[in-house]
Amino acid sequence: MAMETALARASMDKVDRRDPKKVYHLTDRAGLKRTAPHFHWDTYFTEVGAPGVQTINVLVPGFFTAMDRLISQPGKLNDVKTYLRWKTVEAAAQTLGKAFVEESFRLTKALTGAKAILPRWKRCAQMTDQALGEALGRSFVITTIGDEGKAIAKDMIEGIEGAFERNLARVDWMDDAARAASKEKLRKINNKVGYPDRWRDYSTMSIGKESLLANVAEAARFETQRDLDKIGKPVDRNEFGMTPPTVNAYYNPSMNEMVFLAGIMQAPFFKTDAPEEANYGGLGMVMGHELTHGFDDQGRQFDGNGNLNEWWSSGVSDAFKERAECVAKQYDGYIAVDDVKLNGHLTLGENIADIGGLKLALAALRQKHGGQLDAKTEQDFFVAFAQGWCTNQRPESARLQAQTNPHSTSQWRVNGPVSDNPDFAKAFSCQAGAPMAPQNRCTVW
């Protein structure tokens, strides 16, 4: 506990880590040795299989300075050995049998309030997805979205990108140069839907029936080697960063790409035969959310080629920050549970993306229907959006999320964006000044 606490105190906090410039420090091997001279860097790189690496990005140099002081203190070596043994056992606990699984769950229970361990079949499915996700995904996508679902989703993405481009013309805090550069970045976004075009080859992974621990270790070895093999080679822009069955989507700023996994292309977010307003309120909002990430407080710092580069004028950047600060203060006031409020700056990027994503999805749906929707259809759109985030969450879990997670808790992922959306207030006849129709709304995009 003392070791882990000391290392945590030496770490950069989660809000600062959201700033790409604060976690970008290219360092050569000699610089690493100066930062942490008591750590055997040459031995480390050789042991992990990358002896030739000379330059890496050290996200938090101060962490390694503090780590070096910690491990070089007289009499600390045994503590370090104990800590490393503990981390090894902790990481392997799920594969070591019932007693280890139950002991590991005690910590999960304390942190999240969970009352029971997931059934064994679910834990096995999760492990298989982590180890062989694209092999599992090949079967998964056939039985879920198929070619029809992928085609519908691609059409939705194009509509939402069109909505963003039309909205750019109405953003009054941008100058013409920033608007043109944003349009260029938008057109360069690479969209990936459902599953990769080329599946991963697992033939060099050796899986047996004798030991779960050995299989998990082999999967980790395979993945580490796959990553190390990328060094010095061109970036594979066809690679997916998550497995197809994962219920998620993401925007990668350094690749300027949006990725929507087959796992999230299911109810309540999406069904091939669902009404359009349901699909746009669910998956469409997610698409708008990921697109907005390309222009949130993090994504806006990366240009259309994925380079960390200041491509807006200082005046436009200041105007953006002013509007983003409005969002941060709004969410600072939301209570997650008991006396714990959300951290508006930790959740800023996700909240900007939620507000923008909802707006874009509705605009795209309207455009698809000639620019106008009847009141019932708009209500159904917002209801579908809200149903996508229906969640049962224990107080312990909500507390943990509010303190550590860049996503707001589910009730505020719904009530926050709709309160900033005048179309919601109109659709449901909310009176001016009501909680869902405040006088002052926060608008970035």
N, C-alpha and C positions, 0 to 999 in steps of 0.2 A: 504494500500500500504506500509506503514511504517513497519507494522508487517511482511508482507510477504517478504519485502526486507531484514529485519534483519534476518529472518529465512534462507533466501537464502544465505546470506553472511556467515552464520554459517555452511552451508552444505559443504560436500566434492565435489570438481568439478568432472565433468563427466569422465575425463581421469583417475583420481585416483580411481574412483569407479569401473573402469574396472579391477583393480588388485584384485584378490580374497583375497590375504593376507591382503590388506588394509581394507577390509570390513568384517573381521572375528574376532569378539571379544566376546567370550562367557562370559556372565555376569550373576551373580546370583541376586536374589531380593535385597539383601543387597547392592550389587554393584550399582544397579540402583538407590537406594535411596541415595547413596553417590554422584552419578553423577548428579542427579537432585532431591535434597532433598525437594524442595517446590512442587513437583508434587506428588499427592496422588496415588502412585503405587498400593497399596493394593486395594483401591477402584476401580481403573481402571481395574485391572485384574478380579475383581469380576463382574463388570458391563459388561465386554465383554464376560463373561461366561467361564473364565479360572482361577478360584481362586487358583488352586493348582500349577500353573506354577511357577517354581523356577529359572530355567536357560533358557536364551534366547540368541540369537546372536544379539548384538547391532551393526548394520552396521557402524554407525558414532557416536561414543561416544561424540565427540566435539559438535555435533549438540544439544544433550540433555543438555550439560553443558551451552551452550549459551541460549537455550530455558529457562532453569531454571533461569538464570540471568534476562531474559526478563520478565518472568511472575512474578518475585518477586520484580520488581522495584515499588516503591511507586507510586500510582496513575495510574498504568498500567492495573488494573483489568478490568476497563470498556472497554479499548481497546481490551483486550483479548476476552471479551464477544462479542464485536462487530465483531471481526475477526471470531470467531466461528459461529456466526449467519450468517455472509456472506458466509462462506464456506458451510454451510448447504444449504442455498438458491442456491448458485452456483451449487452445486452437483445435486440439484433437478430440476434445471431450465428447462430441456427438458421435464419434466412431469407436469409442472405447467401452461400450457396454452400458447397461441400465444404470448402474450406480453413478457413473460419470455423467450421464445424460441428466439424471435427476438432480445431481448437485449443481450442474451448470444452469438448470432451469430455476433454481432458487434465486439466482441473481436476476434472471429475466423476470421472474415473478415480482421481485422487489422494485424493479425499474418500471415495469409496464402494468402491473396489476393482473397479469394473466393468471387464470385459475387452474389451467391444465395444460400439459404438454400436447402439442399437436399429435394426432394419430400417427403411428409409425409409417403408414403408407404415404402420408403427406410429406413427412420428413425425408423419406426415401426419394419421392418425386422431386423435391427441392434439390437434394444432393445430385440427382441425375441431371437436372437442368443446369446446375452449376458446373458439373464436370463435362457433360456431353450435350450442351444446349442446342447446338445446331443439328446433331443427330436426332435428338428428341424433336426438334422443331420441324424436321422434314415431314414427319408423320402428323404433327400437330396442325400445320397449315393446310394440309389436304382435307382434314376433317372440320376445319373452321372456316377461314375466309375464302379460300380458293381464288380462282382467277377473277370471278365476278366481283367479289368484295374488294380485291386490289384495284380493279378498274374504277369502281364507284369512289373509292378513297382518293385515287389520283385526281379524279374530276373535282372532288371537294377541295383538295389542296389548291388546285389552279384557281378555283373561285375565290378562295380566301386570300391568295396572293393578289388577285385582282382587286379585292376589297382594300387591301393594304395600300396598293399603289394609288387607288382613287382617294384614299384618306390622306395620303401624303400631300396632295394638292391643297388640302384644307388645314394642314398643321401650321398655325400662324406663328409659331415660335422658331421656325426654321428659315434660314436664308436659301436662296436658289441653289447655291453650291452644295449645301448639305442635303437639300432635297434631291438633287441630281445624283449625288454620291449614294444616298440611301436607295434610290431606285436601281442604281447599278448593283449594289449589294443584293437587293431583293432578287434581281434577275440571275444572279450567280449562285443562289442557294440550290444545293443538291438535295432532292427529296428522295427518301428511301421508304418504301411502304411494305410492311408485312414481314418480309424475309429477304435474305441476300440472293442475288442472281447466281452466285457460285458458293456452294456449300463447303464447309471446312472439312479437311481430310484428317481423320483421327487414326490413320493406319499406324502411326508410330507410337500410339498409346497402348500400353499393355494392361488389360483388365482381366482379373481372375475371379474365382469363386471362393478363395481361401480367406481373404481379409478385407473388410471394409476400409480399415485404416490404410492398408497398402494401396487400395484403389484410389482413395481420396488423395493420398500423397503422390501417386502416379499422375493423376489429373493435374495437380498443382505443378509437378515437374514439367509436364507437357505444355501447360500454359505459359510458364516462365520461359521455357525454351523458345516457344513460338514468339514471345515478345522480344527476346534477345536476338532472334534471327532477323528482326526488322532493322537492326542497327546498320546504318550505312546504305540502306536500300530506299528506293522511292516509297512514299507513303501510299498504302493501299486504300484508295478512296471508295472501294466497294465493301470494305469491312463494316460489320455491324458491331456496335459497342455493347449491345445487350442481346440476349437470346430471344428467338422468335416467340416463345410462349410467355414472355414477361409482360405483365400488365403495366405497361409504361410507354412513354415516348420521351424524346429528348432533342435538344438543339445543341450542337457542338460548335462553339464559336471559332475554334482554330481550324475547323474543316468547312465552316459555313454550310452546315448540312442539318436537315431535319429528318428524324427517324421515327417512324410509327410502327411499333411491333404488332404482330398478329394477335398477341395476347390482349391488347387493349381494344382490338377491333371486334369486340363481342358486347353483348348486353351487359350493363345498361348503356354503354357508350355507342354501340353500333350494331346494326343487323342489316343484312342485304335487303330484307323485305320490310324494314321499318319505315314509317312515314319520314319524309325528308326533314321535317322540323325536329323529330326525335334524334336523327343522326347528326344534324347540325348542332343541336343543343348539347349533344354528348361529344362525339368524336370531333365535330367541327370546331367546338370551343377548344378542345385540346390542340387541334392544328393551329388555330389562331394564337393560342398560348405559346406554342413552340416558336412560331414565326415572330411573335413579339419579343421573345427572348433574344433574338438577333439584334434587337434595338433597345434592350433594357439597360440597366446601369452597368452590367458586365459586358453584354454582347455589343453594345455601341462602341466599345473600345477596340473591337476587331473589325478590320475592313473586309471588303468583299472577297478577298483572297485568303482570309483567315489569319492575317498578320495583326499582331498587337501594334496598333498604329493610330495616332490621333488624326482622324479624317474629317472632323468637324472643326469649325472655328471656335475660338474661346467663347465668343458671345453665344453661339448656339449651345455649346456645352453647358454654359452657366444657366441658360433658359431651361434646358433639360433638368439640371440638378434642382432648380427651384421647384419644378413640378414633381419631381421624384420625392423631394422632401415633404411635399404635401401628402403623398401616399404613405411615407414612413410614419408621419405623425398620426395619420388616420388609424393605421394598424397598431401603433403603440397604445392606443386607447382601448383595444379589444381585449376582453378577459378570456383566456383559454380555459382556466379552471381555478376556482377558489380565488386566491389573491395573486395568481400568476397571469401576467399580461403577455401578449405577443411582443416580440422584438421587431419593431418596424424596419430597422436597418438590416437585420439578419434575413428577414423574409421579403425584402424590398423587390428583388428581381422577380420572384414568383408572384408577388402581388401585382406588379406592373403587368406581368404576362397574363394573369387571370383577368384583370380589368380590360386589357387590350384584346385578349382572345375572345371574350364574350362579345365585345363590340364587332369584331371582324366576322365572327361566325354569323351573327344576325344580318350584317350587311351583305355577306355573300349569299345567304338564303333569300334575302329580298331581291337581290340582283337576278338570281335564278328564276324568280317569279315576276320579272318585269319591273322591279323596283318597289313593289307594294305587297303587303301581306295583310290578311284580315286579322281582326283582334284575337280570335280564337287560335289561329296558327301561331301568332306571336306569344300568346300565353303558353301554349304547348311547348314552344321552343324553350322558354325560361324554366318551365316545370321539368323538362327533360334534362336541362343543364343541372338543376338542383338535385334531381334524383341520382345523377351520376356520382354525387359526393355524399349520399346518405351513408352514415357511418355510426356504428356503435363503438364507443371508445371509453375505456375506463379512466378515471381521474389521474391515476399514476402515469398512464400513457400520454394523456394530454399535457400533463406537467412536463414530462420528458421531452415531448415534441416541441413545446413552446420554448424550452431552454436550449435545444440543440439542433432543431431542424429548420432548414431554410423555407419550408412550406408552412403556411398558416394552418391551423386546425380546420377541420372540414366545414364547420358552421360559418367560419369567416371566409373560406374560399368561395362560399355562396353569397352570404349577406354583404360582404365587402364589395365585390364587383357589381352586384345588382343595385346597391345604393348609389354607386357612381354612374349608373346607366339610366339616363332619362327615359329611354324607351321602355324600361321595366316599369317605372312609375306610371307611364302613360297606359301601358297594357293592362295594369291592374288598378288604375284609377286611384293611385296613392295621392293623398293630399300633400300639398307643399309643406315642408317642415316635418313631415313624418319620418321615422327612422329610415325608411327605404326611399325617401325623397327629400334629402337634406338640402338646405339652401346653398351650401358650398360643397361642390363635388371636386374630386381630384381627377384630373385628366392629363395623361402624358401623351398617349397615342389615340 
